[in-house]
Structures are given as C-alpha cells and as structure tokens.
Amino acid sequence: MRASCPILALSLLLPAGCDLYKPGGNPWFDGPTSPTTWNSTEHSPKTITIMDTRSGERVFLMEIPVGKKLVIDFEEGGGDDTVQTPDLMRWEVFNLDIGRGALNNAMTVPNATCRRIDVRMRPGIEYAQSEPDRTLRVDELQDRPDWWTPEGGEIDTYDPLTGYDG
C-alpha cells in the first residue's frame, strides 16, 4: 500500500499540467526517443521532409497548415523490412492548443542513421484556414448589406426600439 501512494499522487498530477507535444519537448519526459513537435504559425509556416540518405529519396513530406502542429514519433524495429524500412513512424497533425493525443497515422521509414529530417520555413506570411464548423459571424463580406459594397445599394433603416430586423 505504501509504494502505491507516490505512484497514485504522480498519476493524478501529471495529466493536469503535462503537455507532451510541444516544440523542444517536455522538460519532465523528453528524451532521445520522445515524439518531436513542430508548430506552424502565420509568421513561421513550416514544411517537414524526411529523406532516405542512402538513395536521396523523399520518404515523407508535410506542409503543416498554419495554426496546426505536426507530431512525429519513431518506433525502432517496428517497420516491415529489416534493411530498407526497419522503423515505424507514427504521426498526427493537431491544433496548436492540443498537448497530447493519439498518433493515428503510421508508415515504415529508414532507420535513424539513414534518414534525415529537413525543416523548412515557407516564405512569406500565411493565414490560418477557417474551421468548417466554426460559429457563424455577421461581419464577413458575403453577409454585409448591399450599401456596403462598392456597387452600393439602399441603406437599411431601423428603429432601435424595435430591433434591427423590426
């Protein structure tokens, strides 16, 4: 019973403040075999390429969407070919505010001595794409009244006592 108390206390504390997926790693659990994370922001949009250094072949390419992060984790010996692709790469794209989660995508890759990860910042500033299930706004261009457009139109008049549509 005594040995389980510290383990129980540690397990209760870690999930609350433990972001496993962040650039530079987690200060408590990061190591050489930990997942690697790249954030893509408006001023720093990133493209990740994994190359097979033996053949020069591009094995993986991901243009990380702005406002997202790419997390990659390599499992040594999890691949399907002991010579060409002996390791398994698990990866997932998350929103920037997500700190942990399952890496649902996988592919076999060359081992650590035969692969190179290239990180490239795309030139210029990019804007994040709107989420398809976001809340509707009334200030978007297609929602503006006719008189707001360059062509013009009749100005809406309303009585503030009865409301805008009244």
C-alpha positions as CSV (number, residue, x, y, z in Angstrom):
1,M,0.0,0.0,0.0
2,R,2.8,2.4,0.9
3,A,4.5,2.1,-2.5
4,S,1.3,2.8,-4.5
5,C,0.7,6.2,-2.8
6,P,3.6,8.1,-4.6
7,I,2.6,6.5,-7.9
8,L,-1.1,7.4,-7.4
9,A,-0.1,11.0,-6.5
10,L,2.1,11.3,-9.5
11,S,-0.5,9.9,-11.9
12,L,-3.1,12.4,-10.6
13,L,-0.7,15.4,-11.0
14,L,0.7,14.7,-14.5
15,P,-2.3,14.8,-16.7
16,A,-3.4,18.2,-15.4
17,G,-0.3,20.2,-16.5
18,C,1.6,17.9,-18.8
19,D,1.8,18.9,-22.4
20,L,3.7,16.1,-24.2
21,Y,3.6,17.7,-27.6
22,K,5.4,21.0,-27.8
23,P,8.5,22.2,-29.7
24,G,11.6,21.5,-27.7
25,G,9.9,18.6,-25.9
26,N,8.5,18.2,-22.4
27,P,11.0,19.1,-19.6
28,W,9.9,16.1,-17.5
29,F,9.7,13.3,-20.0
30,D,11.7,14.4,-23.1
31,G,14.5,12.1,-24.3
32,P,16.1,10.9,-27.5
33,T,13.2,8.7,-28.3
34,S,10.4,11.1,-27.4
35,P,8.0,12.5,-30.0
36,T,9.1,15.6,-31.9
37,T,6.8,18.5,-32.5
38,W,6.8,21.4,-35.0
39,N,4.4,24.3,-34.8
40,S,3.3,26.2,-37.9
41,T,2.2,29.8,-37.3
42,E,1.4,32.7,-39.5
43,H,4.9,34.1,-39.3
44,S,6.6,30.7,-39.3
45,P,4.8,28.3,-41.6
46,K,6.8,25.0,-41.8
47,T,7.3,22.2,-44.2
48,I,8.8,18.9,-42.9
49,T,10.6,16.5,-45.3
50,I,12.1,13.1,-44.3
51,M,14.8,11.9,-46.7
52,D,16.4,8.5,-47.2
53,T,20.1,9.5,-47.1
54,R,21.1,6.3,-48.9
55,S,19.1,7.0,-52.1
56,G,18.2,10.7,-51.7
57,E,14.6,9.7,-52.0
58,R,11.9,11.8,-50.2
59,V,10.1,9.4,-47.9
60,F,7.6,11.9,-46.3
61,L,6.6,15.5,-47.0
62,M,4.2,17.5,-44.9
63,E,3.3,21.2,-45.4
64,I,2.0,21.8,-41.9
65,P,-1.1,24.0,-42.1
66,V,-0.9,27.3,-40.3
67,G,-2.4,27.1,-36.8
68,K,-1.5,23.4,-36.6
69,K,1.4,21.3,-35.3
70,L,2.9,18.1,-36.6
71,V,4.0,15.4,-34.1
72,I,6.2,12.6,-35.2
73,D,7.4,9.6,-33.1
74,F,9.7,6.9,-34.4
75,E,9.5,3.3,-33.2
76,E,12.7,1.4,-33.7
77,G,12.3,-2.0,-35.2
78,G,8.6,-1.5,-36.0
79,G,9.0,-1.4,-39.8
80,D,8.1,-4.1,-42.4
81,D,11.6,-4.5,-44.0
82,T,14.7,-5.1,-41.8
83,V,17.0,-3.5,-44.3
84,Q,15.1,-0.7,-46.2
85,T,12.5,0.4,-43.7
86,P,13.1,-1.1,-40.3
87,D,11.5,1.6,-38.3
88,L,7.9,2.7,-37.9
89,M,7.0,6.4,-37.9
90,R,3.7,7.5,-36.2
91,W,2.5,11.0,-36.8
92,E,-0.5,13.3,-36.4
93,V,-1.5,16.9,-37.1
94,F,-3.0,18.6,-34.1
95,N,-4.4,22.1,-33.4
96,L,-1.8,24.2,-31.6
97,D,-3.7,24.1,-28.3
98,I,-3.6,20.3,-28.1
99,G,-0.9,18.9,-25.8
100,R,-1.3,15.2,-26.1
101,G,-3.3,12.6,-28.1
102,A,-3.0,9.5,-30.2
103,L,-0.7,9.5,-33.3
104,N,-3.1,7.7,-35.7
105,N,-1.1,7.7,-38.9
106,A,1.9,5.4,-39.5
107,M,4.4,4.4,-42.2
108,T,7.6,2.5,-42.3
109,V,10.8,4.5,-42.7
110,P,14.6,4.0,-42.9
111,N,16.4,3.7,-39.6
112,A,17.8,6.7,-37.7
113,T,21.2,6.5,-39.3
114,C,19.7,6.5,-42.8
115,R,17.0,9.2,-42.5
116,R,17.3,13.0,-42.4
117,I,14.6,15.4,-41.3
118,D,14.6,18.7,-43.1
119,V,12.6,21.6,-41.6
120,R,11.9,24.5,-44.0
121,M,10.1,27.7,-43.3
122,R,7.9,28.6,-46.2
123,P,8.5,32.2,-47.4
124,G,6.0,35.0,-46.5
125,I,3.2,35.2,-44.1
126,E,0.3,32.7,-44.4
127,Y,-3.1,32.9,-42.8
128,A,-4.8,30.0,-40.9
129,Q,-7.8,28.4,-42.6
130,S,-11.2,28.9,-41.0
131,E,-12.5,25.8,-39.3
132,P,-15.5,24.4,-41.2
133,D,-17.6,24.0,-38.0
134,R,-16.8,27.4,-36.6
135,T,-19.6,29.7,-35.3
136,L,-21.2,32.0,-37.9
137,R,-20.2,35.6,-38.0
138,V,-22.2,38.5,-39.4
139,D,-19.2,40.7,-40.5
140,E,-18.0,38.6,-43.4
141,L,-18.0,40.1,-46.9
142,Q,-20.9,38.0,-48.2
143,D,-23.0,38.9,-45.1
144,R,-22.7,42.6,-45.5
145,P,-25.7,44.7,-46.7
146,D,-25.8,45.9,-50.3
147,W,-25.0,49.5,-49.4
148,W,-21.6,48.3,-48.0
149,T,-20.4,47.0,-51.4
150,P,-18.7,49.2,-54.0
151,E,-21.8,49.0,-56.2
152,G,-23.9,50.5,-53.5
153,G,-27.5,49.9,-52.6
154,E,-30.4,51.0,-50.4
155,I,-29.4,51.8,-46.9
156,D,-31.2,49.8,-44.3
157,T,-33.1,51.9,-41.8
158,Y,-34.3,50.5,-38.5
159,D,-35.8,51.6,-35.3
160,P,-33.5,50.8,-32.4
161,L,-36.6,50.4,-30.1
162,T,-38.0,47.5,-32.2
163,G,-34.7,46.0,-33.1
164,Y,-32.6,45.7,-36.3
165,D,-35.0,43.5,-38.2
166,G,-38.1,45.1,-36.9
